[in-house]
Amino acid sequence: APILRGMLERAAAAALDRDLPPALTLAGERRVPIDYTRPVPTASAKAQTFYGMRQLPKLMDGRVGLQVELLSPAGRPCAITSDLAGFWTGAWGETRREMRGRYPRHDWPENPALGGTPRG
């Protein structure tokens, strides 16, 4: 992708970054790279990274969905979804129970759409 961007004029490169950004920007300016080699563009990060998010952005002016792969604290996939709001209210309950058992020192809120437990 960097080679392609280097071959484009500035306006075309800006349009490419707008429509197909290299990373998903989250609260706190954290950036999660987007993998475009999968059938559906995917952002992978630890589950806690997505706490506070209610929905996923769309790419290409809303024409292409994005999915997220939620990883355990060990970096292993624990869930993948294109519907974050539905996941938080549905399958998250089972994922949460499983992760709380394996990783009790980490934050596993009942409603991650509202954010996690503040540390400090």
Residue pairs with C-beta under 8 A, 6 or more apart in sequence:
1 22
1 36
4 16
5 13
5 16
5 17
8 16
19 59
19 60
19 61
20 34
20 36
20 41
20 59
20 60
21 34
21 59
22 33
22 34
23 31
23 32
23 33
23 34
23 43
24 31
24 32
24 33
24 34
24 43
24 57
24 66
24 68
25 31
26 32
26 49
26 50
26 53
27 52
27 53
30 49
32 43
32 44
32 45
32 49
33 43
33 44
34 41
34 42
34 43
34 66
35 41
35 42
35 43
35 44
40 65
40 66
40 67
40 82
41 59
41 64
41 65
41 66
41 67
42 66
42 67
42 68
42 69
42 80
43 66
43 67
43 68
43 69
44 68
44 69
44 71
44 77
45 68
45 69
45 70
45 71
46 70
46 71
46 72
46 73
46 75
47 70
47 71
47 72
47 78
47 79
47 95
47 99
47 112
48 106
48 107
48 116
50 68
50 70
50 84
50 112
51 107
51 109
51 112
51 115
51 116
52 112
52 113
52 114
52 115
52 116
53 84
53 113
54 84
54 85
54 88
54 113
55 84
55 85
56 65
56 66
56 67
56 68
56 82
56 83
56 84
57 66
58 64
58 65
58 66
59 65
59 66
65 82
66 82
67 80
67 81
67 82
68 80
68 81
68 82
68 84
69 77
69 79
69 80
70 77
70 78
70 79
70 80
70 81
70 95
71 77
71 78
72 78
72 99
72 102
72 103
73 99
73 103
73 106
74 103
78 95
78 98
78 99
79 87
79 91
79 92
79 95
81 87
81 91
84 113
85 113
88 111
88 112
88 113
89 113
92 112
96 108
96 110
99 106
99 108
100 108
107 116
107 117
107 119
109 115
109 116
109 117
